[in-house]
Amino acid sequence: MKPPPLRIHRPTTLEDTLDLLSEHSAAGKVLAGGQSLVPVLNMRLAAPSDLIDITAVSGLDELLVTGNDGQTEIIVGARATHRRVERSAEIAAANPLLGEALRFVAHPAVRNRGTTVGSIAHADPNGEMPMILALTGGRVDVRSTRGERSLEADELNVGPLETCLEADELITRAVFPGLPAEARAGFDELARRSGDYGLAGVGMIVDVDDDTVTGLRCGFISVTDVPEILNLDALVSGTGLNDAPEAADAVVDAVRNFIDPGGDIQASADYRRHLTGVLASRLFRRLCRGENPRKRAGGTRRPATDTKRGRA
Ligand code: FAD
């Protein structure tokens, strides 16, 4: 199918972009990589009259790590593709979660065009990036002709495929905090076929002091409506790293009680709940063993135990 007739605007400055969004706010849409929006248009699930294509807007393609050790921020501009973020050695060193999760997003062809900010704006509960933004305590910076504001992930996401953005607002960038040196972080998911959205996925940050776990936060994909973060500091605090296999059972129980999966043609709710627990257990034990993705900084190879085999 093809989309209904529409006008495409291709501004080159942020000011013109914001003017166009203001002018067409009733029936206009931002077009970034088009990897989510174009299928939606082709299936006629949305029928905007005007698309404001931001792929030529100067100043939106920033991708950098700022700050010092322990207090870094990763700035991802609205035009930065998933692939650029995934391949940045500097970003992998500051926060390996982004690259680790991005390798599970679709195929390289989609990641070459799709943007990380577009993914956050799309707010798909099956998407990896909205959850990683929430798990890391990140935010988005938003502009319109009316002014600018910053939104934390939990303010931004109000429902499945729904954000609190006004129709004339543009996310200019996403800001992900770097991970403290003593934190260990990872992501894992399972999909039925290479390139599919995950049936379930888990992101995890484990805080460690010497040989002791001091904190644990988990985020999920495909099993909650919005990226809700489960804080298990009280449950695991004081656990020795060598005791992780025993502590993992309690983590699994807490995770399965927290999530609220639905069933569909791909998998039942019970299966997704079971799977999420298995992924959480594996990830917790892996991180406690010290298999820290930070050590693979800059690499784009998939882990040998990758559950989406065959993907680049
Ligand atoms: P677009 O499609 O251009 O826009 C998406 C939405 O966000 C639109 O509503 C648009 O108006 C809005 N938007 C975009 N940028 C902004 C902005 N700066 N400010 C305000 N609103 C904005 N994603 C996953 O997370 N995991 C997957 O496993 C996955 N698999 C995929 C498989 C296939 C075959 C395909 C085609 C896509 C898949 N995706 C997946 C989606 C992909 O990650 C998209 O790239 C991403 O969701 C949207 O980014 P985009 O730049 O293409 O945005």
Boltz pocket constraint, residues with backbone or C-beta under 6 A from the ligand:
constraints:
  - pocket:
      binder: B
      contacts: [[A, 29], [A, 30], [A, 31], [A, 32], [A, 33], [A, 34], [A, 35], [A, 36], [A, 37], [A, 38], [A, 78], [A, 104], [A, 105], [A, 106], [A, 107], [A, 110], [A, 113], [A, 114], [A, 115], [A, 116], [A, 117], [A, 118], [A, 119], [A, 120], [A, 121], [A, 122], [A, 126], [A, 127], [A, 128], [A, 129], [A, 165], [A, 169], [A, 170], [A, 171], [A, 172], [A, 195], [A, 196], [A, 197], [A, 198]]
      max_distance: 6.0
